[in-house]
């Protein structure tokens, strides 16, 4: 399934770059292009970051990414 239709990036690609170290929207976008156009996929990308981070016990960084998305400062 596509996460980012604009850049034609699939969920498996986003998960892969997150597992390789991308921990925020910007680094995911830099790695695979997802989330760099209209922004509709930002919530889904943040969800994937949280899911993958929870697997690794790194939920704090993922929550910071979501807070940045909605404009909440830490």
Buried (B, 14 or more C-beta within 10 A) or exposed (E): EBBBEBBEBBBEBBBBBBEEEBBBBEBBBBBBBBBBEEEEBBEBBBBBBBEBBEEEEBBEEBBBBBEBBEEEEE
